Amino acid sequence: MNGRELEAQAQAAIEEAARLRLVADNVPVLIALYEAGSNRCLYANRPYAETFGFTTESIIGLHVADIIGTAAHEAIQPAVVQVLQRRKAANYERTLRGADGETQWIDVTLLPHMDTAGQVVGAFVLIHDITKHRRAEALLRESETRLDKFLHATVEGIVFHRGGTISDANPPLCELIGYRREELVGRYVMDFVAPDEQERVTRVMLERQELAYESAIVHRNGERIPVELIARTMEYGGETLRMNIVRDIRDRLAAQARIHHLAHHDALTGMLNRAAFMERLQQALQRARQKAGHLALLFIDLNNFKRVNDSLGHLEGDRVLVTVAERVRTCLRSTDQVARFGGDEFVVLLEDIRGPEDVHQVLQALLNVVEVPVETMGRALSVTPSIGIALHPEHGDTPELLIQHADTAMYGAKARGDKQYQFFEPSMELTAYNDLVVETQLREALARDEFELYYQPQIEPRHGRLVSAEALLRWRHPVRGLLTPESFIAVAERHPLMVPLSQWVLRRAALQAQDWHRRGVAQARIAVNLSQVQFRLEGFADTVRAVLSEVGVPGEWLQLELTERMLMDDVAGAVETLQQLRALGLTIAVDDFGTGHTALAHLTQLPLDKLKIDQSFIAGLPQENGARAVTRAIVQMAQGLGLRVGAEGVRRREQWSLLQDWGCDELQGELVAPPLSVTQFEAWCRQREGG
């Protein structure tokens, strides 16, 4: 080979070495070669040299300890021994401090470099930067730790599954259905869904719907558990999982059922209330018309029951009512309907009767059981019923007409003495003498200004501060003396007297508020009870505005109190009227709350300021669990809706304390003060100021 060829080969070798150097300097691997024995660097690609702070030229000939540090050199000795002495590759991981000061994780492979004789003359070092992988693993572990903490911290059940196969479940879910986690993992999720719900739940799962819906699962013991399922799809650990939050809604459904029951039933006796009974009566009449059937309506009133309340108190009176209600039920068939209309009045509906003879059997049973003495406070009290009966179709074809005729017949029975019944007769409608007399006297009383307002204080419980006073109508009859509304209001409602009487009350209350504010007697609102007829008058808000303008008082001095029934008859119209009234500055309160049929959803729509808990609930405090639960629920609901809440009928100190602790804003009742005349009320205010 001549000189020119040798020179060409040498040049080719140089170019090949340059290409290899270029490749080695640009691969994502750190490469170095160390001499066996001396542990000095024979070669390093650019990434390797720069990682440890050198160049490819300056690193040559340096001892490995001078390059990677003494501590690292000592730490890798077992791997070096394995390569140089045992002639085997070695692999290890370690960390090093990067040029930016951050910790790096590296994967190191040592390979023995042997000569043609098979002797180890050096060791190749190959280093991969695995920082991203280790950091990703750390983040995954942190995520798993957080998820595990969440699964154990939440009180709601959570289950994960892949295509329906359970992969994980938290302790609350295990407790809810009675299985250990180990028994759930690997099982098919539909094994724990109620059979009638499986089709729906499967559809939600297969379609990967993300929603919350009510369903049911099955406990280990076979119990069906109503739940709310919140379904979500999520990516976790590189795979798609379905997550279900399983929320036990047994308490919620029980509360809803209780609220529904209260909306349709009398809180004291558990019987249907007036509104629910009227709906049932309407339906019964439709059925009777379709098949030409007969039915009977019985109106029951307990004679002289007021004396029981007056002599023994309302609590004992309520016990008598409960006993009577239970006895009435025993006389009826399962298909008969019975309701408490209020106070001591009960109404019974008998369907599918053949005629008056069927009614007589029920009447005789009612008369016999109701008059049985009731034991209360160590005494035997006898209450007797008066019963009026109206038949369909003979005496009416509408709920209102049948109620009216049965009520009229009941007064006829009462006039005949205790323990009597009376079927309605057309002549009664023509000779309702008492009704006519009272109506005439009411008209004269309005003209002669025989009505008065009494005032019952409503105070703030913690400090006893007077908040408002409820105006209560009284009739100073020239012969019968001072009468409460129970003696005449029903007649006023049946005849066109309620509107002028209600307007008189509103104007007189406004005048009294003006007088007390002017003289500094009471800087409090006066609460006025509205009648249904008055509230439903077209332009009622304008009438109120006119009264305020005429008397010259601001609306803030008055509070209007309405019943739930008045609001629910026409919710949209009520909202508009209430908005107009509040724009005048008046406060709006719902009176006797809890005894009507207010839909809870409507409470958020109606522009209200206060709820007044009916005294039938307060009377049961603090002993009766039902009264406690309902009263406290109303207080909490009012607070949640941003409404003030008051309590009527507070008669005992322990009731006061309990209501105060629960956060009731206002108290009213005999423990505070009975209804007072104007003179008595002013004296009450002066006494409190002096005390």
Order of alpha helices (4+ residues) and beta strands (2+ residues): alpha-beta-beta-alpha-alpha-alpha-alpha-beta-beta-beta-alpha-beta-beta-alpha-alpha-alpha-beta-beta-beta-alpha-alpha-beta-alpha-alpha-beta-beta-alpha-beta-beta-beta-alpha-beta-alpha-alpha-beta-beta-beta-alpha-alpha-beta-alpha-alpha-beta-alpha-alpha-beta-alpha-beta-alpha-alpha-beta-alpha-beta-alpha
